Amino acid sequence: MKGMKVDATVRPAEGLPRIGLRKDLVARLLRPQSVAVIGASARPGSPSGILVGLLDQNDFAGDVHLVGRSGGEIGGRPILTSMSDLPAGIDLAVLTLPAAGVEEAIEGCIEREIAAAVVFASGFAETGEGARGAQEELTRRVEEAGVGIVGPNCLGFTNYIDRIDIGFIPVPPAEAPPSDSLPALAIVSQSGGLMGHAFWGFEERNLPVAYRISTGNEAGLGLSDYIAFMADDPAVSVIALYAEHIRRPAEFLEAVAMARASGKTLVLYHTGRGAKAQQAAASHTGALAGDYATMKVLASRAGVLVVDTLEEWIDATELLVRNPRPPVLAPAVITTSGAFCAIAHDYFETLGLELPPLSAASEALLTPRLPEFTPPKNPLDLTTQAAFDIPLTADALRVLVQDPAIGSVAVAVPALGPDAAKWLAPFVEVVKDTDKPVLLTALGEDSKIPADFVALAREHGILLSRSPERALRTVAAVTHYGRNLARGTAGFATLDGLPALRPGPQPEWLGKEVLGALGIGRPAGGLTRNVNEAVGMANAIGYPVAIKVQAAELAHKTEIGGVILNLKDEAALREAYVELLDRVGKARSGTVLDGILVEAMAPKGLELVVGAKRDPLWGPVLLAGLGGIMVEALNDVRLLPADLAPAEIEAELRKLNSAKLLDAFRGAPAVDVPAVAEAIAAIGRLMLARPDIVEIDINPLLALPEGQGVLALDALIVTAAV
């Protein structure tokens, strides 16, 4: 099915303990009571020396052991020359070694029963296929032994709660977040560079950070393990994730479920939407890129906010740290520019959000405060009066956050020169009294704004931006996230009475039998074994009819001329029947046919495509959109989770670029959208109930006028081969 390819070469790891058990390894990793530095060197400025300095400057109270072939000492600590001299059961080994020495060191960790290890070294799968084997062997050994590995190709981690910094770059001492700022956020990133980018951004915004972890190539521990650990950590409320590939999707979704059940929020920025990005990810972390669209649909369904840009990653994380409950209701906008009102409408329309009208009560409260020429509406233009009436913006904000139809407020105003802090003071008081997100954009691009204005905003946790576009995109992203969390599910159903299916592709007639058992309409007709049966079937259902050759190996019948349409009488049917068999014999000599499918010609309707694909790692997803030959020409489709309820499916159909065709358009009648949604939901139930089905393609699914249902004009079901 177009747009739903699967990379089957990426396999989930085998042999690891269940994710719940690996949480213990993560705990010993992030909160070690003993650390061994392997590859220690007395040379000044060595990575091992920097690491020991980090431990000392953060007052690490546990045991520190050093191992290096040349011996010597670091900071008064002796360097042992063999790992065999280490005590057994150390919590964490840090390998400050080149790639060539990692294998031997890991064997030493296994021998000394060390719980976890950090491998800084590059030179593994990120360099290409030649080194992938070495990393796979590393993975196999640590899985067998039950050792938790961070990396290779990573920058280490910092536990700010316990002030433990494991790295090889000199940095200031780790500062524990104040107790009154907890819970805090955690950064878990497959890229060390983006881990730093996020941390510095959050630090500038006065956001408390509990952990930052560079996971690297994830030869052992991966995103799911850290998420599962943080699900039970009261110091963490929001987890900011950067991924180039999620290596164990089933475990990732399990960990996300654990985190969501504990009230945690997860914000994921995942690269790899295009082929070149996938190639870059492979060269960076050694990942074999999977299907981005499938990942986004199923991760979102599990309760992850999947963002599209770095800016959204930073901004949405900040907003959700400060406002843990994402809005479901649409936003309002306050500005002092009529032009920005138009810009806001354009942006939100593009981003799939409406701007609701203000309530009558809000209008009544705002009208006396505004000039007569500016009636209150959404977006709300305060005009230049806001520059002279300092409390006006705060008063307007107070009205909008109390409006029951408003979920959040984006404010875009100038920073108002030297009096900006005076203007902001009453604004702050309103923000403190509401749990609705409020985003403040100081217009003017890179123009200087008063330091006391910025300090006051940061002190009181106001999300302050210089880019109105970033603010609007953040509002949209978080609102869609809130709506996603509120979605209903179709629920799991056991399906009885389905016909037996063969391994591999099913012939169309059998696929339609399955659809019929699900309650999905199909043209009248049936399978016939000879021309007389075909004539009898046509007489029973009425002319005109279509005939189609039927065999599992002939999934693409039109390519060999295996379909003849619009046969108006018995004579035409008999002639076409012989011709059809002749075509198949010439194109596919020796093919054993199930028979010939005879069906009534379909009435007019809107051709849609409905399909499903089972990703071997992520699970099933559905596809729906404009069908027939247009699916390849326009690719106007929506990818959906398999457990989506019909009402939510209808909402997704309305997001198609061609959605206007669902309604009365240029004289065509409105189609039966509820029946389409029910058919899609039925396919979802089938995929959930039958794990042996790997693909379904109904193209076209004919949507008939309102109240008349749908007809599956063609159907392909593929089951797993034996």
ChimeraX attribute file (.defattr): number of C-alpha atoms within 10 A of each C-alpha:
attribute: neighborCount
match mode: 1-to-1
recipient: residues
	/A:1	15
	/A:2	10
	/A:3	13
	/A:4	18
	/A:5	14
	/A:6	18
	/A:7	13
	/A:8	11
	/A:9	10
	/A:10	16
	/A:11	13
	/A:12	14
	/A:13	13
	/A:14	10
	/A:15	12
	/A:16	19
	/A:17	12
	/A:18	10
	/A:19	19
	/A:20	14
	/A:21	13
	/A:22	20
	/A:23	23
	/A:24	14
	/A:25	25
	/A:26	23
	/A:27	16
	/A:28	18
	/A:29	24
	/A:30	23
	/A:31	17
	/A:32	22
	/A:33	15
	/A:34	19
	/A:35	24
	/A:36	23
	/A:37	25
	/A:38	30
	/A:39	25
	/A:40	31
	/A:41	23
	/A:42	17
	/A:43	12
	/A:44	10
	/A:45	13
	/A:46	16
	/A:47	22
	/A:48	27
	/A:49	22
	/A:50	19
	/A:51	22
	/A:52	25
	/A:53	19
	/A:54	24
	/A:55	22
	/A:56	16
	/A:57	16
	/A:58	17
	/A:59	13
	/A:60	19
	/A:61	12
	/A:62	12
	/A:63	12
	/A:64	18
	/A:65	22
	/A:66	27
	/A:67	25
	/A:68	22
	/A:69	14
	/A:70	13
	/A:71	17
	/A:72	18
	/A:73	18
	/A:74	19
	/A:75	10
	/A:76	7
	/A:77	12
	/A:78	16
	/A:79	22
	/A:80	21
	/A:81	18
	/A:82	14
	/A:83	20
	/A:84	13
	/A:85	11
	/A:86	18
	/A:87	12
	/A:88	14
	/A:89	15
	/A:90	22
	/A:91	22
	/A:92	27
	/A:93	26
	/A:94	25
	/A:95	25
	/A:96	25
	/A:97	20
	/A:98	13
	/A:99	17
	/A:100	13
	/A:101	14
	/A:102	21
	/A:103	15
	/A:104	9
	/A:105	20
	/A:106	23
	/A:107	16
	/A:108	17
	/A:109	27
	/A:110	19
	/A:111	14
	/A:112	17
	/A:113	17
	/A:114	26
	/A:115	25
	/A:116	31
	/A:117	29
	/A:118	25
	/A:119	29
	/A:120	25
	/A:121	20
	/A:122	19
	/A:123	17
	/A:124	25
	/A:125	25
	/A:126	23
	/A:127	15
	/A:128	16
	/A:129	13
	/A:130	11
	/A:131	14
	/A:132	17
	/A:133	13
	/A:134	18
	/A:135	21
	/A:136	14
	/A:137	13
	/A:138	20
	/A:139	21
	/A:140	18
	/A:141	17
	/A:142	23
	/A:143	20
	/A:144	13
	/A:145	17
	/A:146	20
	/A:147	24
	/A:148	29
	/A:149	28
	/A:150	28
	/A:151	26
	/A:152	30
	/A:153	28
	/A:154	25
	/A:155	26
	/A:156	23
	/A:157	23
	/A:158	21
	/A:159	21
	/A:160	21
	/A:161	19
	/A:162	19
	/A:163	22
	/A:164	26
	/A:165	26
	/A:166	21
	/A:167	24
	/A:168	20
	/A:169	14
	/A:170	13
	/A:171	12
	/A:172	9
	/A:173	17
	/A:174	18
	/A:175	16
	/A:176	15
	/A:177	19
	/A:178	11
	/A:179	11
	/A:180	7
	/A:181	12
	/A:182	16
	/A:183	19
	/A:184	23
	/A:185	27
	/A:186	26
	/A:187	25
	/A:188	26
	/A:189	26
	/A:190	29
	/A:191	23
	/A:192	21
	/A:193	13
	/A:194	17
	/A:195	23
	/A:196	17
	/A:197	13
	/A:198	24
	/A:199	20
	/A:200	13
	/A:201	15
	/A:202	19
	/A:203	11
	/A:204	10
	/A:205	19
	/A:206	16
	/A:207	21
	/A:208	23
	/A:209	27
	/A:210	26
	/A:211	25
	/A:212	24
	/A:213	26
	/A:214	28
	/A:215	33
	/A:216	28
	/A:217	29
	/A:218	25
	/A:219	27
	/A:220	26
	/A:221	27
	/A:222	24
	/A:223	25
	/A:224	23
	/A:225	24
	/A:226	25
	/A:227	27
	/A:228	24
	/A:229	22
	/A:230	26
	/A:231	26
	/A:232	16
	/A:233	15
	/A:234	12
	/A:235	20
	/A:236	22
	/A:237	23
	/A:238	27
	/A:239	28
	/A:240	23
	/A:241	26
	/A:242	27
	/A:243	21
	/A:244	27
	/A:245	26
	/A:246	25
	/A:247	24
	/A:248	17
	/A:249	21
	/A:250	16
	/A:251	21
	/A:252	23
	/A:253	20
	/A:254	17
	/A:255	24
	/A:256	24
	/A:257	19
	/A:258	19
	/A:259	25
	/A:260	16
	/A:261	12
	/A:262	15
	/A:263	16
	/A:264	24
	/A:265	25
	/A:266	24
	/A:267	25
	/A:268	26
	/A:269	21
	/A:270	22
	/A:271	20
	/A:272	20
	/A:273	16
	/A:274	11
	/A:275	10
	/A:276	10
	/A:277	14
	/A:278	21
	/A:279	15
	/A:280	18
	/A:281	22
	/A:282	22
	/A:283	16
	/A:284	19
	/A:285	27
	/A:286	26
	/A:287	24
	/A:288	20
	/A:289	24
	/A:290	24
	/A:291	19
	/A:292	19
	/A:293	18
	/A:294	25
	/A:295	21
	/A:296	22
	/A:297	20
	/A:298	21
	/A:299	21
	/A:300	21
	/A:301	21
	/A:302	19
	/A:303	22
	/A:304	26
	/A:305	27
	/A:306	23
	/A:307	23
	/A:308	15
	/A:309	15
	/A:310	17
	/A:311	16
	/A:312	23
	/A:313	23
	/A:314	20
	/A:315	25
	/A:316	27
	/A:317	28
	/A:318	24
	/A:319	21
	/A:320	19
	/A:321	21
	/A:322	20
	/A:323	16
	/A:324	18
	/A:325	16
	/A:326	24
	/A:327	22
	/A:328	19
	/A:329	19
	/A:330	20
	/A:331	28
	/A:332	28
	/A:333	25
	/A:334	24
	/A:335	25
	/A:336	20
	/A:337	18
	/A:338	14
	/A:339	10
	/A:340	19
	/A:341	18
	/A:342	11
	/A:343	15
	/A:344	22
	/A:345	17
	/A:346	11
	/A:347	16
	/A:348	18
	/A:349	12
	/A:350	11
	/A:351	15
	/A:352	11
	/A:353	18
	/A:354	16
	/A:355	19
	/A:356	15
	/A:357	15
	/A:358	21
	/A:359	14
	/A:360	11
	/A:361	11
	/A:362	20
	/A:363	17
	/A:364	13
	/A:365	14
	/A:366	20
	/A:367	14
	/A:368	11
	/A:369	15
	/A:370	19
	/A:371	12
	/A:372	9
	/A:373	7
	/A:374	13
	/A:375	15
	/A:376	24
	/A:377	19
	/A:378	20
	/A:379	26
	/A:380	25
	/A:381	22
	/A:382	25
	/A:383	16
	/A:384	12
	/A:385	15
	/A:386	20
	/A:387	20
	/A:388	10
	/A:389	12
	/A:390	19
	/A:391	17
	/A:392	20
	/A:393	22
	/A:394	20
	/A:395	16
	/A:396	21
	/A:397	23
	/A:398	18
	/A:399	17
	/A:400	27
	/A:401	24
	/A:402	14
	/A:403	18
	/A:404	11
	/A:405	18
	/A:406	23
	/A:407	23
	/A:408	26
	/A:409	22
	/A:410	24
	/A:411	25
	/A:412	24
	/A:413	23
	/A:414	19
	/A:415	23
	/A:416	20
	/A:417	13
	/A:418	13
	/A:419	14
	/A:420	20
	/A:421	20
	/A:422	15
	/A:423	23
	/A:424	21
	/A:425	16
	/A:426	16
	/A:427	23
	/A:428	17
	/A:429	13
	/A:430	17
	/A:431	20
	/A:432	12
	/A:433	10
	/A:434	13
	/A:435	16
	/A:436	22
	/A:437	24
	/A:438	26
	/A:439	24
	/A:440	21
	/A:441	23
	/A:442	22
	/A:443	19
	/A:444	14
	/A:445	12
	/A:446	9
	/A:447	10
	/A:448	9
	/A:449	18
	/A:450	15
	/A:451	12
	/A:452	15
	/A:453	21
	/A:454	18
	/A:455	14
	/A:456	16
	/A:457	20
	/A:458	16
	/A:459	12
	/A:460	14
	/A:461	20
	/A:462	22
	/A:463	20
	/A:464	18
	/A:465	17
	/A:466	19
	/A:467	16
	/A:468	23
	/A:469	14
	/A:470	17
	/A:471	25
	/A:472	22
	/A:473	22
	/A:474	24
	/A:475	31
	/A:476	24
	/A:477	23
	/A:478	27
	/A:479	21
	/A:480	21
	/A:481	22
	/A:482	19
	/A:483	14
	/A:484	18
	/A:485	17
	/A:486	11
	/A:487	12
	/A:488	13
	/A:489	16
	/A:490	16
	/A:491	13
	/A:492	13
	/A:493	11
	/A:494	9
	/A:495	13
	/A:496	9
	/A:497	8
	/A:498	13
	/A:499	11
	/A:500	8
	/A:501	17
	/A:502	15
	/A:503	13
	/A:504	18
	/A:505	23
	/A:506	23
	/A:507	23
	/A:508	25
	/A:509	25
	/A:510	23
	/A:511	22
	/A:512	24
	/A:513	18
	/A:514	20
	/A:515	23
	/A:516	14
	/A:517	14
	/A:518	19
	/A:519	12
	/A:520	22
	/A:521	20
	/A:522	21
	/A:523	19
	/A:524	17
	/A:525	21
	/A:526	21
	/A:527	21
	/A:528	19
	/A:529	12
	/A:530	12
	/A:531	17
	/A:532	12
	/A:533	15
	/A:534	25
	/A:535	18
	/A:536	14
	/A:537	22
	/A:538	26
	/A:539	14
	/A:540	12
	/A:541	17
	/A:542	16
	/A:543	18
	/A:544	19
	/A:545	26
	/A:546	22
	/A:547	27
	/A:548	23
	/A:549	28
	/A:550	24
	/A:551	20
	/A:552	22
	/A:553	15
	/A:554	20
	/A:555	18
	/A:556	12
	/A:557	16
	/A:558	12
	/A:559	10
	/A:560	16
	/A:561	17
	/A:562	21
	/A:563	19
	/A:564	17
	/A:565	16
	/A:566	16
	/A:567	20
	/A:568	15
	/A:569	15
	/A:570	18
	/A:571	11
	/A:572	13
	/A:573	25
	/A:574	15
	/A:575	12
	/A:576	19
	/A:577	20
	/A:578	12
	/A:579	15
	/A:580	19
	/A:581	17
	/A:582	15
	/A:583	16
	/A:584	19
	/A:585	14
	/A:586	10
	/A:587	13
	/A:588	13
	/A:589	10
	/A:590	9
	/A:591	13
	/A:592	12
	/A:593	16
	/A:594	16
	/A:595	19
	/A:596	26
	/A:597	20
	/A:598	27
	/A:599	26
	/A:600	23
	/A:601	21
	/A:602	18
	/A:603	10
	/A:604	11
	/A:605	18
	/A:606	22
	/A:607	23
	/A:608	23
	/A:609	25
	/A:610	26
	/A:611	26
	/A:612	28
	/A:613	23
	/A:614	22
	/A:615	20
	/A:616	17
	/A:617	20
	/A:618	22
	/A:619	19
	/A:620	23
	/A:621	26
	/A:622	27
	/A:623	24
	/A:624	26
	/A:625	28
	/A:626	29
	/A:627	23
	/A:628	18
	/A:629	14
	/A:630	14
	/A:631	20
	/A:632	13
	/A:633	10
	/A:634	13
	/A:635	15
	/A:636	18
	/A:637	23
	/A:638	20
	/A:639	20
	/A:640	25
	/A:641	24
	/A:642	30
	/A:643	23
	/A:644	21
	/A:645	20
	/A:646	22
	/A:647	16
	/A:648	18
	/A:649	22
	/A:650	17
	/A:651	11
	/A:652	18
	/A:653	20
	/A:654	17
	/A:655	15
	/A:656	17
	/A:657	15
	/A:658	14
	/A:659	14
	/A:660	12
	/A:661	17
	/A:662	21
	/A:663	17
	/A:664	12
	/A:665	10
	/A:666	7
	/A:667	7
	/A:668	14
	/A:669	16
	/A:670	19
	/A:671	23
	/A:672	21
	/A:673	23
	/A:674	18
	/A:675	22
	/A:676	26
	/A:677	22
	/A:678	21
	/A:679	24
	/A:680	27
	/A:681	26
	/A:682	22
	/A:683	25
	/A:684	26
	/A:685	21
	/A:686	23
	/A:687	24
	/A:688	22
	/A:689	15
	/A:690	12
	/A:691	13
	/A:692	16
	/A:693	23
	/A:694	21
	/A:695	22
	/A:696	25
	/A:697	21
	/A:698	27
	/A:699	23
	/A:700	23
	/A:701	30
	/A:702	28
	/A:703	24
	/A:704	23
	/A:705	20
	/A:706	16
	/A:707	12
	/A:708	12
	/A:709	19
	/A:710	28
	/A:711	25
	/A:712	25
	/A:713	19
	/A:714	19
	/A:715	25
	/A:716	21
	/A:717	25
	/A:718	22
	/A:719	18
	/A:720	13
	/A:721	11
	/A:722	6
